[in-house]
Amino acid sequence: MTITVIKPGLQSTIQSRPRVGLRYQGVPGGGAADPLSLALANRLLGNEWDAPALEATLLGPTLRFDRECAFAVTGAVAVVTLNGDEIQAHESRTASAGDQLAIGAAEIGARSYIAVTGGFAADEVLGSSSTNLQAGFGGLQGRALLAGDVLRCDSVVAESARTPDEFRLPMSSTWALRTCIARETDLLDDDSLDHLFNTNWTVARRADRMGVRLEGPRLAVSSDGRMPSAGVIPGTIQCPEDGSPYVLSVDAGTVGGYPRIAQVARVDRHVLGQLRPGDHVRLLRREPDDAVTELRAKLAYWREWLPDIDEVL
């Protein structure tokens, strides 16, 4: 069956799992910016956790179904309507032929996920159907949706399902990210190290799938801008010469030349996909062993509802 894009939203792309094992070739992992919300949407429809779904940033799309189809919406807090009537997120629904689904502006959080039974048809490149906007591959021709695009999927009706309250991700404008020191943390002076972990940072306007700039006190590093490039991953916090920390996200490159002053722990890396300009962020310092222990506890908690959680996070 097909679904027609009436309005594309601000930046709506098809996303799935990341590309694994290719960073040494310069290929970022990519995938859903908030993989946990992606998995929750697919779980409601009986899909594999990584079935290709739509990721909508700040303002979602309007879609028209040409046949009966089951869908689910998760992620950011936004008004969701079916034929103008407001419906709830975190519940599977069935649309009839001609129905229009509209995802409004995100009120809290940054990204919504729209899944359909069986997942959207997408271009698989290098082991994933996720859209890489920088390289222009995967998803739908490697780009964001445009008005008039026709999306293809299976016309299958799923049983009604609802995410239990205890497994609904809380959205907020104030976030705490568990964070470890990194390779070049020692390039910070004492005051800057104190500011790093004791500041309520503000997410700057520069916030996208590449990364998030944090505004607050200027940090001082002793690299003089001459540090050789080194490997980075999503969650790496770099400090450019202007002293404003920059948190890398899923589409960031594989190497960088700025000091790596901290690393968001894997346990909270999915949160990066929901940060939006104006949000406040606190970095909570953790020792690596403590971060691992907290990750294992989080995986154990989620495994009851998402059996594949070890792959998701």
Secondary structure as GFF3:
##gff-version 3
##sequence-region A 1 313
A	DSSP	beta_strand	2	7	.	.	.	ID=ss1
A	DSSP	beta_strand	12	15	.	.	.	ID=ss2
A	DSSP	three_ten_helix	23	25	.	.	.	ID=ss3
A	DSSP	alpha_helix	35	43	.	.	.	ID=ss4
A	DSSP	beta_strand	53	57	.	.	.	ID=ss5
A	DSSP	beta_strand	62	65	.	.	.	ID=ss6
A	DSSP	beta_strand	69	82	.	.	.	ID=ss7
A	DSSP	beta_strand	85	87	.	.	.	ID=ss8
A	DSSP	beta_strand	93	95	.	.	.	ID=ss9
A	DSSP	beta_strand	100	116	.	.	.	ID=ss10
A	DSSP	beta_strand	150	152	.	.	.	ID=ss11
A	DSSP	three_ten_helix	165	167	.	.	.	ID=ss12
A	DSSP	beta_strand	174	181	.	.	.	ID=ss13
A	DSSP	three_ten_helix	185	187	.	.	.	ID=ss14
A	DSSP	alpha_helix	190	197	.	.	.	ID=ss15
A	DSSP	beta_strand	201	207	.	.	.	ID=ss16
A	DSSP	beta_strand	211	215	.	.	.	ID=ss17
A	DSSP	beta_strand	230	231	.	.	.	ID=ss18
A	DSSP	beta_strand	236	238	.	.	.	ID=ss19
A	DSSP	beta_strand	246	248	.	.	.	ID=ss20
A	DSSP	beta_strand	255	256	.	.	.	ID=ss21
A	DSSP	beta_strand	260	264	.	.	.	ID=ss22
A	DSSP	three_ten_helix	266	274	.	.	.	ID=ss23
A	DSSP	beta_strand	280	285	.	.	.	ID=ss24
A	DSSP	alpha_helix	288	302	.	.	.	ID=ss25
A	DSSP	alpha_helix	309	312	.	.	.	ID=ss26
###
